[in-house]
Amino acid sequence: QVQLVESGGDLVQAGGSLRLSCAASGSIGSIGAVGWYRQAPGKQRELVATLATDGDIKYADSVKGRFTISRDNAKNTMYLQMNSLKPEDTAVYYCNVYVRSGRASWGNYWGQGTQVTVSS
């Protein structure tokens, strides 16, 4: 089985920074594309950033220049560095990872979510 555990969410003031992490554990054969999503109250979940296995990175326009997605394959961990935070960044952030569990077929997994609150 594969589990994703998120951490790093907190309450910060506008202009501050946070670093979210998402650690995968369990029977991991390989990790494919990874991404970060967020969902604010009353809104649909939206894509924040994606990182493909070939290194291609895409960001939502709202976070370009402020957020950085990265991964450490040796540690089976992905990160989202969030700088210059704004109140509109307030949301529950979820990591999403494609994983091949052992020699099984590819599966898609979500983290449990971590709350980011930015005060003005």
Biopython code that builds the backbone (N, CA, C, O; Angstrom):
import numpy as np
from Bio.PDB.StructureBuilder import StructureBuilder

atoms = [
    (1, "GLN", "N", (0.842, -1.184, 0.000)),
    (1, "GLN", "CA", (0.000, 0.000, 0.000)),
    (1, "GLN", "C", (0.886, 1.246, 0.000)),
    (1, "GLN", "O", (2.036, 1.203, 0.439)),
    (2, "VAL", "N", (0.343, 2.344, -0.493)),
    (2, "VAL", "CA", (1.046, 3.614, -0.566)),
    (2, "VAL", "C", (0.283, 4.647, 0.245)),
    (2, "VAL", "O", (-0.941, 4.740, 0.162)),
    (3, "GLN", "N", (1.018, 5.417, 1.027)),
    (3, "GLN", "CA", (0.429, 6.506, 1.792)),
    (3, "GLN", "C", (1.189, 7.801, 1.515)),
    (3, "GLN", "O", (2.407, 7.791, 1.340)),
    (4, "LEU", "N", (0.464, 8.907, 1.477)),
    (4, "LEU", "CA", (1.051, 10.225, 1.335)),
    (4, "LEU", "C", (0.723, 11.020, 2.590)),
    (4, "LEU", "O", (-0.444, 11.158, 2.954)),
    (5, "VAL", "N", (1.740, 11.537, 3.244)),
    (5, "VAL", "CA", (1.561, 12.312, 4.457)),
    (5, "VAL", "C", (2.066, 13.725, 4.223)),
    (5, "VAL", "O", (3.237, 13.932, 3.907)),
    (6, "GLU", "N", (1.173, 14.694, 4.379)),
    (6, "GLU", "CA", (1.512, 16.088, 4.174)),
    (6, "GLU", "C", (1.824, 16.776, 5.496)),
    (6, "GLU", "O", (1.329, 16.379, 6.551)),
    (7, "SER", "N", (2.642, 17.801, 5.422)),
    (7, "SER", "CA", (2.948, 18.620, 6.582)),
    (7, "SER", "C", (3.407, 19.997, 6.122)),
    (7, "SER", "O", (3.725, 20.193, 4.949)),
    (8, "GLY", "N", (3.439, 20.939, 7.041)),
    (8, "GLY", "CA", (3.959, 22.257, 6.756)),
    (8, "GLY", "C", (2.938, 23.373, 6.753)),
    (8, "GLY", "O", (3.314, 24.546, 6.776)),
    (9, "GLY", "N", (1.656, 23.044, 6.724)),
    (9, "GLY", "CA", (0.642, 24.083, 6.740)),
    (9, "GLY", "C", (0.633, 24.825, 8.067)),
    (9, "GLY", "O", (0.934, 24.254, 9.115)),
    (10, "ASP", "N", (0.283, 26.105, 8.007)),
    (10, "ASP", "CA", (0.314, 26.925, 9.208)),
    (10, "ASP", "C", (-0.443, 28.218, 8.957)),
    (10, "ASP", "O", (-0.935, 28.471, 7.857)),
    (11, "LEU", "N", (-0.525, 29.028, 10.001)),
    (11, "LEU", "CA", (-1.073, 30.376, 9.913)),
    (11, "LEU", "C", (0.083, 31.351, 9.801)),
    (11, "LEU", "O", (0.959, 31.384, 10.665)),
    (12, "VAL", "N", (0.089, 32.147, 8.739)),
    (12, "VAL", "CA", (1.165, 33.111, 8.515)),
    (12, "VAL", "C", (0.577, 34.445, 8.092)),
    (12, "VAL", "O", (-0.569, 34.522, 7.651)),
    (13, "GLN", "N", (1.367, 35.481, 8.230)),
    (13, "GLN", "CA", (0.970, 36.802, 7.778)),
    (13, "GLN", "C", (1.269, 36.969, 6.291)),
    (13, "GLN", "O", (2.153, 36.311, 5.742)),
    (14, "ALA", "N", (0.526, 37.849, 5.659)),
    (14, "ALA", "CA", (0.780, 38.143, 4.258)),
    (14, "ALA", "C", (2.238, 38.538, 4.058)),
    (14, "ALA", "O", (2.807, 39.291, 4.848)),
    (15, "GLY", "N", (2.825, 38.018, 2.994)),
    (15, "GLY", "CA", (4.226, 38.270, 2.715)),
    (15, "GLY", "C", (5.154, 37.217, 3.278)),
    (15, "GLY", "O", (6.342, 37.201, 2.956)),
    (16, "GLY", "N", (4.634, 36.344, 4.109)),
    (16, "GLY", "CA", (5.442, 35.298, 4.709)),
    (16, "GLY", "C", (5.637, 34.113, 3.788)),
    (16, "GLY", "O", (5.191, 34.112, 2.641)),
    (17, "SER", "N", (6.318, 33.097, 4.317)),
    (17, "SER", "CA", (6.647, 31.912, 3.534)),
    (17, "SER", "C", (6.314, 30.639, 4.294)),
    (17, "SER", "O", (6.322, 30.610, 5.524)),
    (18, "LEU", "N", (6.026, 29.598, 3.546)),
    (18, "LEU", "CA", (5.816, 28.270, 4.086)),
    (18, "LEU", "C", (6.392, 27.257, 3.117)),
    (18, "LEU", "O", (6.470, 27.504, 1.914)),
    (19, "ARG", "N", (6.789, 26.129, 3.646)),
    (19, "ARG", "CA", (7.245, 25.032, 2.816)),
    (19, "ARG", "C", (6.429, 23.793, 3.151)),
    (19, "ARG", "O", (6.523, 23.254, 4.254)),
    (20, "LEU", "N", (5.634, 23.351, 2.199)),
    (20, "LEU", "CA", (4.843, 22.153, 2.370)),
    (20, "LEU", "C", (5.631, 20.937, 1.893)),
    (20, "LEU", "O", (6.393, 21.014, 0.929)),
    (21, "SER", "N", (5.439, 19.832, 2.571)),
    (21, "SER", "CA", (6.074, 18.594, 2.159)),
    (21, "SER", "C", (5.033, 17.501, 2.031)),
    (21, "SER", "O", (3.979, 17.544, 2.665)),
    (22, "CYS", "N", (5.343, 16.532, 1.212)),
    (22, "CYS", "CA", (4.465, 15.392, 0.985)),
    (22, "CYS", "C", (5.350, 14.167, 0.859)),
    (22, "CYS", "O", (6.054, 13.997, -0.137)),
    (23, "ALA", "N", (5.311, 13.329, 1.860)),
    (23, "ALA", "CA", (6.180, 12.162, 1.916)),
    (23, "ALA", "C", (5.402, 10.899, 1.583)),
    (23, "ALA", "O", (4.358, 10.624, 2.175)),
    (24, "ALA", "N", (5.911, 10.151, 0.651)),
    (24, "ALA", "CA", (5.294, 8.890, 0.251)),
    (24, "ALA", "C", (5.980, 7.731, 0.963)),
    (24, "ALA", "O", (7.201, 7.711, 1.120)),
    (25, "SER", "N", (5.184, 6.784, 1.381)),
    (25, "SER", "CA", (5.723, 5.603, 2.038)),
    (25, "SER", "C", (4.913, 4.392, 1.624)),
    (25, "SER", "O", (3.825, 4.516, 1.061)),
    (26, "GLY", "N", (5.453, 3.226, 1.907)),
    (26, "GLY", "CA", (4.794, 1.993, 1.545)),
    (26, "GLY", "C", (5.549, 1.274, 0.448)),
    (26, "GLY", "O", (6.759, 1.436, 0.289)),
    (27, "SER", "N", (4.820, 0.487, -0.295)),
    (27, "SER", "CA", (5.411, -0.285, -1.375)),
    (27, "SER", "C", (5.503, 0.580, -2.629)),
    (27, "SER", "O", (4.575, 0.634, -3.436)),
    (28, "ILE", "N", (6.633, 1.249, -2.774)),
    (28, "ILE", "CA", (6.827, 2.186, -3.876)),
    (28, "ILE", "C", (7.842, 1.614, -4.852)),
    (28, "ILE", "O", (9.002, 1.387, -4.509)),
    (29, "GLY", "N", (7.389, 1.390, -6.054)),
    (29, "GLY", "CA", (8.300, 0.973, -7.101)),
    (29, "GLY", "C", (8.925, 2.158, -7.798)),
    (29, "GLY", "O", (10.137, 2.195, -8.009)),
    (30, "SER", "N", (8.099, 3.128, -8.157)),
    (30, "SER", "CA", (8.568, 4.344, -8.789)),
    (30, "SER", "C", (7.490, 5.410, -8.674)),
    (30, "SER", "O", (6.312, 5.100, -8.494)),
    (31, "ILE", "N", (7.901, 6.660, -8.781)),
    (31, "ILE", "CA", (6.991, 7.791, -8.696)),
    (31, "ILE", "C", (6.967, 8.517, -10.031)),
    (31, "ILE", "O", (8.009, 8.817, -10.614)),
    (32, "GLY", "N", (5.780, 8.789, -10.494)),
    (32, "GLY", "CA", (5.625, 9.494, -11.749)),
    (32, "GLY", "C", (5.386, 10.970, -11.533)),
    (32, "GLY", "O", (6.038, 11.599, -10.699)),
    (33, "ALA", "N", (4.450, 11.522, -12.283)),
    (33, "ALA", "CA", (4.146, 12.941, -12.173)),
    (33, "ALA", "C", (3.586, 13.275, -10.796)),
    (33, "ALA", "O", (2.880, 12.468, -10.192)),
    (34, "VAL", "N", (3.902, 14.459, -10.310)),
    (34, "VAL", "CA", (3.412, 14.919, -9.014)),
    (34, "VAL", "C", (2.794, 16.293, -9.183)),
    (34, "VAL", "O", (3.094, 17.013, -10.136)),
    (35, "GLY", "N", (1.931, 16.644, -8.252)),
    (35, "GLY", "CA", (1.291, 17.947, -8.334)),
    (35, "GLY", "C", (0.773, 18.401, -6.990)),
    (35, "GLY", "O", (0.618, 17.614, -6.056)),
    (36, "TRP", "N", (0.510, 19.690, -6.919)),
    (36, "TRP", "CA", (-0.119, 20.292, -5.750)),
    (36, "TRP", "C", (-1.418, 20.955, -6.175)),
    (36, "TRP", "O", (-1.483, 21.629, -7.203)),
    (37, "TYR", "N", (-2.444, 20.754, -5.372)),
    (37, "TYR", "CA", (-3.749, 21.352, -5.582)),
    (37, "TYR", "C", (-4.174, 22.066, -4.313)),
    (37, "TYR", "O", (-3.616, 21.828, -3.242)),
    (38, "ARG", "N", (-5.155, 22.935, -4.434)),
    (38, "ARG", "CA", (-5.684, 23.594, -3.247)),
    (38, "ARG", "C", (-7.177, 23.805, -3.399)),
    (38, "ARG", "O", (-7.705, 23.890, -4.508)),
    (39, "GLN", "N", (-7.839, 23.886, -2.269)),
    (39, "GLN", "CA", (-9.276, 24.080, -2.255)),
    (39, "GLN", "C", (-9.645, 25.035, -1.126)),
    (39, "GLN", "O", (-9.419, 24.746, 0.049)),
    (40, "ALA", "N", (-10.210, 26.161, -1.496)),
    (40, "ALA", "CA", (-10.694, 27.128, -0.533)),
    (40, "ALA", "C", (-12.154, 26.831, -0.220)),
    (40, "ALA", "O", (-12.839, 26.212, -1.035)),
    (41, "PRO", "N", (-12.647, 27.257, 0.941)),
    (41, "PRO", "CA", (-14.045, 27.010, 1.294)),
    (41, "PRO", "C", (-15.004, 27.528, 0.236)),
    (41, "PRO", "O", (-14.904, 28.675, -0.199)),
    (42, "GLY", "N", (-15.933, 26.677, -0.173)),
    (42, "GLY", "CA", (-16.921, 27.065, -1.156)),
    (42, "GLY", "C", (-16.434, 27.097, -2.584)),
    (42, "GLY", "O", (-17.182, 27.490, -3.479)),
    (43, "LYS", "N", (-15.203, 26.697, -2.821)),
    (43, "LYS", "CA", (-14.647, 26.707, -4.164)),
    (43, "LYS", "C", (-14.205, 25.309, -4.580)),
    (43, "LYS", "O", (-13.995, 24.430, -3.744)),
    (44, "GLN", "N", (-14.071, 25.126, -5.873)),
    (44, "GLN", "CA", (-13.594, 23.858, -6.393)),
    (44, "GLN", "C", (-12.090, 23.730, -6.192)),
    (44, "GLN", "O", (-11.366, 24.722, -6.101)),
    (45, "ARG", "N", (-11.646, 22.488, -6.125)),
    (45, "ARG", "CA", (-10.226, 22.246, -6.031)),
    (45, "ARG", "C", (-9.551, 22.687, -7.333)),
    (45, "ARG", "O", (-10.045, 22.404, -8.424)),
    (46, "GLU", "N", (-8.430, 23.374, -7.207)),
    (46, "GLU", "CA", (-7.740, 23.895, -8.368)),
    (46, "GLU", "C", (-6.286, 23.462, -8.374)),
    (46, "GLU", "O", (-5.678, 23.226, -7.329)),
    (47, "LEU", "N", (-5.754, 23.365, -9.564)),
    (47, "LEU", "CA", (-4.356, 23.006, -9.743)),
    (47, "LEU", "C", (-3.459, 24.172, -9.371)),
    (47, "LEU", "O", (-3.710, 25.309, -9.770)),
    (48, "VAL", "N", (-2.414, 23.889, -8.609)),
    (48, "VAL", "CA", (-1.430, 24.888, -8.235)),
    (48, "VAL", "C", (-0.153, 24.732, -9.047)),
    (48, "VAL", "O", (0.349, 25.697, -9.622)),
    (49, "ALA", "N", (0.367, 23.513, -9.089)),
    (49, "ALA", "CA", (1.612, 23.255, -9.800)),
    (49, "ALA", "C", (1.740, 21.774, -10.103)),
    (49, "ALA", "O", (1.232, 20.934, -9.361)),
    (50, "THR", "N", (2.416, 21.458, -11.189)),
    (50, "THR", "CA", (2.704, 20.074, -11.538)),
    (50, "THR", "C", (4.165, 19.939, -11.928)),
    (50, "THR", "O", (4.783, 20.879, -12.428)),
    (51, "LEU", "N", (4.701, 18.759, -11.690)),
    (51, "LEU", "CA", (6.077, 18.438, -12.040)),
    (51, "LEU", "C", (6.085, 17.070, -12.683)),
    (51, "LEU", "O", (5.811, 16.067, -12.024)),
    (52, "ALA", "N", (6.395, 17.024, -13.955)),
    (52, "ALA", "CA", (6.446, 15.770, -14.680)),
    (52, "ALA", "C", (7.790, 15.086, -14.483)),
    (52, "ALA", "O", (8.751, 15.696, -14.013)),
    (53, "THR", "N", (7.843, 13.818, -14.848)),
    (53, "THR", "CA", (9.077, 13.062, -14.662)),
    (53, "THR", "C", (10.212, 13.580, -15.533)),
    (53, "THR", "O", (11.382, 13.390, -15.202)),
    (54, "ASP", "N", (9.879, 14.234, -16.646)),
    (54, "ASP", "CA", (10.909, 14.798, -17.509)),
    (54, "ASP", "C", (11.380, 16.167, -17.037)),
    (54, "ASP", "O", (12.221, 16.790, -17.685)),
    (55, "GLY", "N", (10.848, 16.638, -15.915)),
    (55, "GLY", "CA", (11.244, 17.914, -15.361)),
    (55, "GLY", "C", (10.374, 19.083, -15.756)),
    (55, "GLY", "O", (10.571, 20.191, -15.256)),
    (56, "ASP", "N", (9.419, 18.868, -16.638)),
    (56, "ASP", "CA", (8.531, 19.951, -17.053)),
    (56, "ASP", "C", (7.680, 20.398, -15.872)),
    (56, "ASP", "O", (7.082, 19.573, -15.181)),
    (57, "ILE", "N", (7.629, 21.700, -15.644)),
    (57, "ILE", "CA", (6.890, 22.277, -14.532)),
    (57, "ILE", "C", (5.867, 23.274, -15.050)),
    (57, "ILE", "O", (6.156, 24.079, -15.936)),
    (58, "LYS", "N", (4.682, 23.211, -14.491)),
    (58, "LYS", "CA", (3.638, 24.163, -14.823)),
    (58, "LYS", "C", (3.040, 24.718, -13.538)),
    (58, "LYS", "O", (2.847, 23.992, -12.562)),
    (59, "TYR", "N", (2.751, 26.017, -13.553)),
    (59, "TYR", "CA", (2.159, 26.689, -12.409)),
    (59, "TYR", "C", (0.873, 27.385, -12.810)),
    (59, "TYR", "O", (0.713, 27.831, -13.946)),
    (60, "ALA", "N", (-0.034, 27.466, -11.858)),
    (60, "ALA", "CA", (-1.187, 28.321, -12.055)),
    (60, "ALA", "C", (-0.715, 29.764, -12.141)),
    (60, "ALA", "O", (0.246, 30.148, -11.475)),
    (61, "ASP", "N", (-1.390, 30.561, -12.959)),
    (61, "ASP", "CA", (-0.983, 31.947, -13.128)),
    (61, "ASP", "C", (-0.943, 32.700, -11.799)),
    (61, "ASP", "O", (-0.119, 33.595, -11.612)),
    (62, "SER", "N", (-1.818, 32.340, -10.894)),
    (62, "SER", "CA", (-1.924, 33.052, -9.636)),
    (62, "SER", "C", (-0.720, 32.864, -8.715)),
    (62, "SER", "O", (-0.530, 33.641, -7.780)),
    (63, "VAL", "N", (0.097, 31.835, -8.971)),
    (63, "VAL", "CA", (1.226, 31.563, -8.084)),
    (63, "VAL", "C", (2.571, 31.674, -8.781)),
    (63, "VAL", "O", (3.606, 31.516, -8.134)),
    (64, "LYS", "N", (2.586, 31.938, -10.067)),
    (64, "LYS", "CA", (3.845, 32.041, -10.796)),
    (64, "LYS", "C", (4.740, 33.117, -10.188)),
    (64, "LYS", "O", (4.295, 34.223, -9.881)),
    (65, "GLY", "N", (6.003, 32.766, -10.024)),
    (65, "GLY", "CA", (6.960, 33.687, -9.452)),
    (65, "GLY", "C", (6.997, 33.679, -7.947)),
    (65, "GLY", "O", (7.889, 34.282, -7.349)),
    (66, "ARG", "N", (6.044, 33.005, -7.311)),
    (66, "ARG", "CA", (5.986, 32.966, -5.858)),
    (66, "ARG", "C", (6.153, 31.559, -5.289)),
    (66, "ARG", "O", (6.735, 31.387, -4.218)),
    (67, "PHE", "N", (5.645, 30.556, -6.000)),
    (67, "PHE", "CA", (5.696, 29.171, -5.528)),
    (67, "PHE", "C", (6.691, 28.376, -6.359)),
    (67, "PHE", "O", (6.911, 28.667, -7.535)),
    (68, "THR", "N", (7.288, 27.369, -5.733)),
    (68, "THR", "CA", (8.216, 26.479, -6.416)),
    (68, "THR", "C", (7.925, 25.040, -6.033)),
    (68, "THR", "O", (7.909, 24.696, -4.851)),
    (69, "ILE", "N", (7.697, 24.203, -7.029)),
    (69, "ILE", "CA", (7.474, 22.785, -6.792)),
    (69, "ILE", "C", (8.780, 22.035, -7.027)),
    (69, "ILE", "O", (9.534, 22.364, -7.943)),
    (70, "SER", "N", (9.046, 21.034, -6.206)),
    (70, "SER", "CA", (10.259, 20.247, -6.353)),
    (70, "SER", "C", (10.026, 18.855, -5.782)),
    (70, "SER", "O", (9.002, 18.592, -5.152)),
    (71, "ARG", "N", (10.973, 17.985, -6.007)),
    (71, "ARG", "CA", (10.877, 16.627, -5.492)),
    (71, "ARG", "C", (12.255, 16.095, -5.176)),
    (71, "ARG", "O", (13.250, 16.525, -5.759)),
    (72, "ASP", "N", (12.307, 15.161, -4.252)),
    (72, "ASP", "CA", (13.529, 14.466, -3.898)),
    (72, "ASP", "C", (13.219, 12.987, -4.014)),
    (72, "ASP", "O", (12.660, 12.385, -3.096)),
    (73, "ASN", "N", (13.581, 12.409, -5.136)),
    (73, "ASN", "CA", (13.238, 11.017, -5.386)),
    (73, "ASN", "C", (13.878, 10.065, -4.371)),
    (73, "ASN", "O", (13.284, 9.051, -4.007)),
    (74, "ALA", "N", (15.075, 10.392, -3.925)),
    (74, "ALA", "CA", (15.755, 9.539, -2.955)),
    (74, "ALA", "C", (14.985, 9.452, -1.648)),
    (74, "ALA", "O", (15.040, 8.434, -0.959)),
    (75, "LYS", "N", (14.265, 10.519, -1.303)),
    (75, "LYS", "CA", (13.493, 10.558, -0.069)),
    (75, "LYS", "C", (12.008, 10.318, -0.296)),
    (75, "LYS", "O", (11.224, 10.333, 0.653)),
    (76, "ASN", "N", (11.618, 10.098, -1.543)),
    (76, "ASN", "CA", (10.209, 9.917, -1.886)),
    (76, "ASN", "C", (9.353, 11.047, -1.333)),
    (76, "ASN", "O", (8.278, 10.821, -0.776)),
    (77, "THR", "N", (9.845, 12.247, -1.497)),
    (77, "THR", "CA", (9.188, 13.418, -0.942)),
    (77, "THR", "C", (9.101, 14.529, -1.984)),
    (77, "THR", "O", (10.035, 14.740, -2.759)),
    (78, "MET", "N", (7.978, 15.232, -1.997)),
    (78, "MET", "CA", (7.811, 16.388, -2.852)),
    (78, "MET", "C", (7.535, 17.607, -1.984)),
    (78, "MET", "O", (7.094, 17.486, -0.841)),
    (79, "TYR", "N", (7.800, 18.780, -2.541)),
    (79, "TYR", "CA", (7.711, 20.007, -1.768)),
    (79, "TYR", "C", (7.012, 21.096, -2.562)),
    (79, "TYR", "O", (6.974, 21.081, -3.792)),
    (80, "LEU", "N", (6.466, 22.033, -1.818)),
    (80, "LEU", "CA", (5.945, 23.254, -2.404)),
    (80, "LEU", "C", (6.445, 24.416, -1.550)),
    (80, "LEU", "O", (5.965, 24.630, -0.436)),
    (81, "GLN", "N", (7.404, 25.158, -2.077)),
    (81, "GLN", "CA", (7.897, 26.348, -1.404)),
    (81, "GLN", "C", (6.997, 27.510, -1.771)),
    (81, "GLN", "O", (6.815, 27.815, -2.949)),
    (82, "MET", "N", (6.439, 28.154, -0.769)),
    (82, "MET", "CA", (5.463, 29.212, -0.968)),
    (82, "MET", "C", (6.009, 30.504, -0.376)),
    (82, "MET", "O", (6.158, 30.619, 0.841)),
    (83, "ASN", "N", (6.305, 31.469, -1.228)),
    (83, "ASN", "CA", (6.824, 32.754, -0.804)),
    (83, "ASN", "C", (5.837, 33.862, -1.134)),
    (83, "ASN", "O", (4.928, 33.685, -1.946)),
    (84, "SER", "N", (6.030, 35.001, -0.495)),
    (84, "SER", "CA", (5.177, 36.164, -0.736)),
    (84, "SER", "C", (3.705, 35.795, -0.677)),
    (84, "SER", "O", (2.930, 36.140, -1.569)),
    (85, "LEU", "N", (3.335, 35.101, 0.365)),
    (85, "LEU", "CA", (1.974, 34.596, 0.489)),
    (85, "LEU", "C", (0.962, 35.726, 0.592)),
    (85, "LEU", "O", (1.221, 36.775, 1.183)),
    (86, "LYS", "N", (-0.188, 35.480, 0.003)),
    (86, "LYS", "CA", (-1.286, 36.429, -0.014)),
    (86, "LYS", "C", (-2.510, 35.814, 0.651)),
    (86, "LYS", "O", (-2.632, 34.590, 0.701)),
    (87, "PRO", "N", (-3.418, 36.639, 1.161)),
    (87, "PRO", "CA", (-4.631, 36.083, 1.774)),
    (87, "PRO", "C", (-5.399, 35.150, 0.838)),
    (87, "PRO", "O", (-5.999, 34.178, 1.298)),
    (88, "GLU", "N", (-5.390, 35.427, -0.452)),
    (88, "GLU", "CA", (-6.101, 34.574, -1.393)),
    (88, "GLU", "C", (-5.454, 33.210, -1.579)),
    (88, "GLU", "O", (-6.020, 32.346, -2.248)),
    (89, "ASP", "N", (-4.277, 33.004, -0.997)),
    (89, "ASP", "CA", (-3.652, 31.687, -1.011)),
    (89, "ASP", "C", (-4.222, 30.775, 0.069)),
    (89, "ASP", "O", (-3.903, 29.586, 0.104)),
    (90, "THR", "N", (-5.048, 31.307, 0.936)),
    (90, "THR", "CA", (-5.640, 30.526, 2.010)),
    (90, "THR", "C", (-6.477, 29.387, 1.435)),
    (90, "THR", "O", (-7.393, 29.615, 0.645)),
    (91, "ALA", "N", (-6.155, 28.171, 1.837)),
    (91, "ALA", "CA", (-6.838, 26.986, 1.324)),
    (91, "ALA", "C", (-6.263, 25.756, 2.000)),
    (91, "ALA", "O", (-5.255, 25.825, 2.704)),
    (92, "VAL", "N", (-6.920, 24.634, 1.773)),
    (92, "VAL", "CA", (-6.340, 23.348, 2.111)),
    (92, "VAL", "C", (-5.552, 22.877, 0.899)),
    (92, "VAL", "O", (-6.081, 22.822, -0.211)),
    (93, "TYR", "N", (-4.311, 22.543, 1.112)),
    (93, "TYR", "CA", (-3.432, 22.130, 0.031)),
    (93, "TYR", "C", (-3.269, 20.616, 0.038)),
    (93, "TYR", "O", (-3.052, 20.005, 1.085)),
    (94, "TYR", "N", (-3.376, 20.024, -1.137)),
    (94, "TYR", "CA", (-3.289, 18.584, -1.294)),
    (94, "TYR", "C", (-2.187, 18.229, -2.285)),
    (94, "TYR", "O", (-2.065, 18.853, -3.339)),
    (95, "CYS", "N", (-1.397, 17.236, -1.945)),
    (95, "CYS", "CA", (-0.457, 16.707, -2.912)),
    (95, "CYS", "C", (-1.100, 15.553, -3.659)),
    (95, "CYS", "O", (-1.961, 14.854, -3.125)),
    (96, "ASN", "N", (-0.680, 15.363, -4.879)),
    (96, "ASN", "CA", (-1.190, 14.315, -5.731)),
    (96, "ASN", "C", (-0.015, 13.671, -6.447)),
    (96, "ASN", "O", (0.822, 14.358, -7.033)),
    (97, "VAL", "N", (0.039, 12.349, -6.393)),
    (97, "VAL", "CA", (1.202, 11.641, -6.906)),
    (97, "VAL", "C", (0.775, 10.394, -7.660)),
    (97, "VAL", "O", (-0.113, 9.661, -7.223)),
    (98, "TYR", "N", (1.413, 10.163, -8.792)),
    (98, "TYR", "CA", (1.268, 8.903, -9.496)),
    (98, "TYR", "C", (2.388, 7.980, -9.043)),
    (98, "TYR", "O", (3.566, 8.334, -9.098)),
    (99, "VAL", "N", (2.001, 6.793, -8.594)),
    (99, "VAL", "CA", (2.944, 5.852, -8.017)),
    (99, "VAL", "C", (2.721, 4.459, -8.586)),
    (99, "VAL", "O", (1.587, 4.007, -8.744)),
    (100, "ARG", "N", (3.812, 3.798, -8.886)),
    (100, "ARG", "CA", (3.754, 2.386, -9.202)),
    (100, "ARG", "C", (4.102, 1.636, -7.925)),
    (100, "ARG", "O", (5.245, 1.667, -7.467)),
    (101, "SER", "N", (3.115, 0.967, -7.358)),
    (101, "SER", "CA", (3.298, 0.256, -6.103)),
    (101, "SER", "C", (3.964, -1.086, -6.364)),
    (101, "SER", "O", (3.347, -2.022, -6.871)),
    (102, "GLY", "N", (5.225, -1.151, -6.010)),
    (102, "GLY", "CA", (5.969, -2.362, -6.301)),
    (102, "GLY", "C", (6.000, -2.601, -7.795)),
    (102, "GLY", "O", (6.467, -1.754, -8.556)),
    (103, "ARG", "N", (5.515, -3.730, -8.209)),
    (103, "ARG", "CA", (5.448, -4.071, -9.634)),
    (103, "ARG", "C", (4.024, -4.027, -10.154)),
    (103, "ARG", "O", (3.741, -4.504, -11.253)),
    (104, "ALA", "N", (3.135, -3.459, -9.368)),
    (104, "ALA", "CA", (1.744, -3.342, -9.762)),
    (104, "ALA", "C", (1.574, -2.208, -10.770)),
    (104, "ALA", "O", (2.529, -1.501, -11.092)),
    (105, "SER", "N", (0.368, -2.049, -11.253)),
    (105, "SER", "CA", (0.073, -0.987, -12.199)),
    (105, "SER", "C", (0.129, 0.376, -11.515)),
    (105, "SER", "O", (0.150, 0.464, -10.287)),
    (106, "TRP", "N", (0.151, 1.430, -12.316)),
    (106, "TRP", "CA", (0.201, 2.783, -11.786)),
    (106, "TRP", "C", (-1.093, 3.132, -11.070)),
    (106, "TRP", "O", (-2.184, 2.751, -11.495)),
    (107, "GLY", "N", (-0.947, 3.863, -9.978)),
    (107, "GLY", "CA", (-2.083, 4.361, -9.241)),
    (107, "GLY", "C", (-1.910, 5.833, -8.932)),
    (107, "GLY", "O", (-0.797, 6.356, -8.979)),
    (108, "ASN", "N", (-3.005, 6.501, -8.615)),
    (108, "ASN", "CA", (-2.983, 7.911, -8.272)),
    (108, "ASN", "C", (-3.400, 8.077, -6.817)),
    (108, "ASN", "O", (-4.392, 7.494, -6.379)),
    (109, "TYR", "N", (-2.634, 8.880, -6.065)),
    (109, "TYR", "CA", (-2.854, 9.011, -4.637)),
    (109, "TYR", "C", (-2.900, 10.474, -4.226)),
    (109, "TYR", "O", (-2.239, 11.330, -4.815)),
    (110, "TRP", "N", (-3.693, 10.734, -3.204)),
    (110, "TRP", "CA", (-3.832, 12.072, -2.630)),
    (110, "TRP", "C", (-3.343, 12.098, -1.191)),
    (110, "TRP", "O", (-3.529, 11.140, -0.441)),
    (111, "GLY", "N", (-2.720, 13.202, -0.819)),
    (111, "GLY", "CA", (-2.403, 13.431, 0.575)),
    (111, "GLY", "C", (-3.651, 13.806, 1.347)),
    (111, "GLY", "O", (-4.711, 14.029, 0.763)),
    (112, "GLN", "N", (-3.520, 13.876, 2.665)),
    (112, "GLN", "CA", (-4.684, 14.146, 3.503)),
    (112, "GLN", "C", (-5.068, 15.620, 3.539)),
    (112, "GLN", "O", (-6.146, 15.967, 4.021)),
    (113, "GLY", "N", (-4.214, 16.470, 3.043)),
    (113, "GLY", "CA", (-4.458, 17.898, 3.041)),
    (113, "GLY", "C", (-3.817, 18.586, 4.225)),
    (113, "GLY", "O", (-3.749, 18.027, 5.320)),
    (114, "THR", "N", (-3.350, 19.799, 4.002)),
    (114, "THR", "CA", (-2.779, 20.604, 5.073)),
    (114, "THR", "C", (-3.278, 22.041, 4.914)),
    (114, "THR", "O", (-3.281, 22.591, 3.813)),
    (115, "GLN", "N", (-3.693, 22.633, 6.018)),
    (115, "GLN", "CA", (-4.319, 23.951, 5.992)),
    (115, "GLN", "C", (-3.277, 25.055, 5.953)),
    (115, "GLN", "O", (-2.363, 25.096, 6.777)),
    (116, "VAL", "N", (-3.426, 25.942, 4.993)),
    (116, "VAL", "CA", (-2.613, 27.148, 4.901)),
    (116, "VAL", "C", (-3.540, 28.341, 5.059)),
    (116, "VAL", "O", (-4.487, 28.510, 4.291)),
    (117, "THR", "N", (-3.261, 29.160, 6.052)),
    (117, "THR", "CA", (-4.058, 30.349, 6.296)),
    (117, "THR", "C", (-3.149, 31.568, 6.301)),
    (117, "THR", "O", (-2.174, 31.625, 7.050)),
    (118, "VAL", "N", (-3.473, 32.532, 5.465)),
    (118, "VAL", "CA", (-2.670, 33.746, 5.334)),
    (118, "VAL", "C", (-3.513, 34.930, 5.784)),
    (118, "VAL", "O", (-4.556, 35.217, 5.196)),
    (119, "SER", "N", (-3.066, 35.602, 6.809)),
    (119, "SER", "CA", (-3.780, 36.750, 7.340)),
    (119, "SER", "C", (-3.260, 38.031, 6.704)),
    (119, "SER", "O", (-2.090, 38.118, 6.330)),
    (120, "SER", "N", (-4.125, 39.015, 6.584)),
    (120, "SER", "CA", (-3.757, 40.284, 5.989)),
    (120, "SER", "C", (-3.261, 41.264, 7.033)),
    (120, "SER", "O", (-2.905, 42.394, 6.699)),
]
sb = StructureBuilder()
sb.init_structure("model")
sb.init_model(0)
sb.init_chain("A")
sb.init_seg("    ")
for serial, (resi, resn, name, xyz) in enumerate(atoms, 1):
    if name == "N":
        sb.init_residue(resn, " ", resi, " ")
    sb.init_atom(name, np.array(xyz, "f"), 0.0, 1.0, " ", f" {name:<3s}", serial, name[0])
structure = sb.get_structure()
